Amino acid sequence: MENKAARTALGPTFQVALEQWAPESQRLIHDPIAYQFLPAGLKSIVSLCRLDFFRKALLRLINLGGPGLRGGLLCRKRYIADQLNLALHAGIHTVVVLGCGFDSLVYRESCLSSRQVYEVDLPQVIQAKEAVLHQCFGQVPAHVKLVAMDFDGDDLCRTLRQAGYTANEPAFFIWEGVTQYLPEGAVRGVFELLQPAAAGSQLVFTYIRKDFVDGTNLYGQKYLYRQTRLVKQFWKFGLEPEAVGAFLEYYSWKELAQAGSAEYQQRYLTPLNRSLSAMEVERVVHAERIAD
């Protein structure tokens, strides 16, 4: 677990594990598995959150680092899970998770046990995740295939085909929390690699608003901008909401819906009576592959 990429991939899973301390009736994500994916140090922190004062202090600290970052992350995960379940009930049988990290979605959704799932990430992340799955389940669950590849150089479809994937039928692709870390050419390259996907396939992906990446609108996130664009400079790519449709159309995908802070508030946070906010700089897109 010492590799930097593997450590970075643990951040969202840590937030999901923390969410399990929310009252069950208000919980955005019900996930008893996420905790098991964490190393001992993070497990200790999550366990200490049973103490009300510790949990509140930790959540305040997290919010200071990026107001709405935690709420946005949890809401996007809930939105993706909702779209996935709708697609499964509509008859899609194959799921491909691009940049899976230590996300536990495909292990907590029981309806996926009869489907074929491919989880794709960097070799070091896949190796670490495989070790965690063996600790949790004794083996990698039979419905999941872990696929190691470098998005910046490997051929996605060829790598997936070698793992058993076929593009003969529609699939559901998840590409969460990745695009901002890639240069534009690499993002476009992934869409080109998705060209063989069957018509009727669905894709959900997240992106950061371009005006935030450019620094023209910080949306009240000065610290986040400084960390991601000035100090570490690891957020590289962004889109504007109104440009997403044309971007997708170029690669034969059709925008079905977008969601961001306003939609999260209406769909999840208000009905669940949560005081969380969701940051405006990140949005999620739901798209469908159309015939060439």
N, C-alpha and C positions, 0 to 999 in steps of 0.2 A: 504493500500500500504506500510505499515511499515515493513512487513516481508522481511528479507534479500534476500530470493530466488526471491521474486517478484521484488525487486529493481534491482537485478542483471539481471533479464530477460528484463528489460527496455532498457539496453544499446544498443543492435542492433536496436531496434525500434527508438531510438533517432537518430542513424546514418542515418536511412532511411528517417526520417523526415527532417534532415539537407540536405539530397540529393535533396530535392524538390526545394532548392534554386539554384541548377545548371541550366543552360540554358536548356530549354525543349529538344532541339535537341541533347544535350550531356548527358542527364540524363540516368543513368544506370537503375534506377527503378522509375517508375511513380506510386506514391502512395499517394493519397490525404487523406488516412485514418490514416496513421501511427501517425500523429500529434495528433489525437483525443485520442490515447491510452496513451498519456503521462500525468503525473501529472502536476500541475500548474507550479512548478518551472522549469521543463524541457521545458514546453510550452513557458515560458517567454524567455528562452535562444534561442530556435528556432526562436521565433518571432524577437528577437534582431538581428538575422542574416540577416534581411533585410538591415541592415547597412553593407555596404561592408567592412569597416575596422574591424568591430567586427567579421564578418564571417571569414575573412582571418586570423585574430589573433587566433580565436578558432580552425580553421582547422590546423594551424601551431602547436598549443599546443597539439592537438590530435595526430599529426604525431610524435611529439617528444616522446610521451609515447610509441609509437610502430610504426616505419616506415613501411608503407604498410598495417597496421592492418585495417584501415578504407577501403582502396581500396579492400583488400582481402575480407572483409566482404560483401561489396556491390556486388562485382563480383560473389561471391559464391551464393548470393541470386538471382542474375539475372540468373545464370546457373541453379539453382534448378527450378526457375519459367519456364525457357525455356524447361527443360526436362519434367516438369509436363504438360505443354501445349501440347507437342508432345504426351505424353501418353494419355491425354484426347481425343485428336483428333484421336488416334488409337483405342479408344473404352473403355478405363478404366473408371469405374463409381464410384469407391470408393477410397477415399484418407484418409490416416492416418498420422497425424503429431505427432511424438514422441518428447516430450520436446518442446511444441509449444511456450512457453513463451508468449510474447505479439506481436509475429509476425502477420502481417496483410495480408499475402499472400492469404489466403482462403476467405478473405472478399473483396479484390480488384479485383480478377479475376472473371469477370461476368459469364464465362462459367462454373464455379463451382456451380452456383445457382441451377442447375438441377442434381447435383451429391450429394452423401452422404459423408460428411467429419467428421472425428473423430479427435479432438484435445486432446492430452494426456499430462498431466504434473502433478507436485506435487499438492496436495490438496490446499495449500495456494496460489499457482500461479493461479490455475483454479478459485478459489474463487475471486481473484482480477480481473482476466480477465473477468469473468462473469459480475462483477459490471461495468467494463468499457464498455462492449458490451451493457449493458442496458442503459448506458449514451449515447452511440453513436447511437444505433438503436432502443432503447425502449425495446429490447428483444434480446436474442441470435437468430441470423438468423436461419430459419427453416432447412436449409441444413447442419447445424453444430451441432454436439453433443460434449459437453465438458466432458472429462473423467478424473477423478482424480485418480492417482495411484502413488505408490512409486516404481520406477524402480529397487530398490535394494531389494525388498521383495515381491511385488505383482506379480501375474500371469497375464502377459500382455494379452494373448489371452482370458483368462476367463473374465478379466475385460472388454475387448472390446466386447465379446459376450453378456455380461450383458447389454451393451449399444446398442446392436442391430447389431453389426458387424457379418458378416458371411464370412468364408474363402472359399466359394464355387466358387467364381470368382476372377480373378486377381485384386489386389489393388495396389495403388501407396503409398509407405511409404517414409516419409521425416524424417530424423534424423540429424538435423543440429546443430552444435556447442555444442554437448553434450559429445561425447565419451571421450574427454580429461579430463573431470571432474570425470570419473568413474575409479575404479580399473579394471584391466584386467578381473577378474572374472565376474564383473558386465556387462562389454561389451559383453563378450561371453554369459552371461546369457540372454541378450536381443536377440542375434542371435538365441539362442536355443528357446526362446519364439516365434520367428518369423517362426519357422519350419512349423507350420500348414498353412502358407500362400500358396495360390494356385499357381501352376506353371504358369509362365507368369507374376507374380507380379513383380513390379519394386521397387527399393530402391535407394534413394540418401542419402548419409551420409558424414559427414566431419570427418577428423582426423588430428592430429598433428604428424609431423614426429618424429619418435622414437629417432633419433640422437639428436634432439633438447631437447626432454624430458630427455634424458640421459645426456645432457650437453656436448656431444662430438662435436656438430656443432651448433653454436648459430645463424648462418645466419645473423649476424649483429644486432641481437636483444638482446643485453646484458640486457637492462632495462626490457624488457618483460620476459626474463628468470629469472631474479632476482625476479620479482614480482610473477610469476606463479609457480616457482619451489623452491625458497629459502626463500622468505619472507612469502608468503601465502600458498605455497605448495599445490595449488588446481588443478594443471594439473598433472595427474597421468598416463595416458595411451597414447601410441603412436604406430604408424605403420611405416614401410618403404614402399615406393611405390611399390617396386618389390615383396614385400611379401603379398600384398593385395589380389592378385588372389588366392593364396593357402589358405589364411585365409578364404575367402568367400566360396571357393569350399568345405571346411570342413563342412559348414552349408548348402550346396546345393544351393549356389548362384553363379552366373557367372559374373565376371567383364566385363562390357560393355565399360566403359571409365573412365578416370581420368582427372581431370583438376587442375591446380595450377597457379602460377604466370605467367609462359610463355604462357599458353593457354588463360588466362584472357587478357593478353596484346594483343595477336593476335585476339581474338574473339571479345573483347569489347573495351578495352582502346584505342588502335590505331584507329579503325574505328570511334570511337566517339571523337577522338582528345582530350582525357583527359590526363592531366599531372599526374594523380594518379599513384602510384605504388601499387603492391599487394605483401604482404609478402610471402616468400617461405615456411614458416614453416607449413602452413595449406594447405590441399588439399581436394578435393571433389571427391567422387566415385559414379558412376552410375552402378547399378547391376540389374540382373534379376534372379528371382527364377526359378530353373530348377527342373525337375521331379526327385524324389528320385530314 
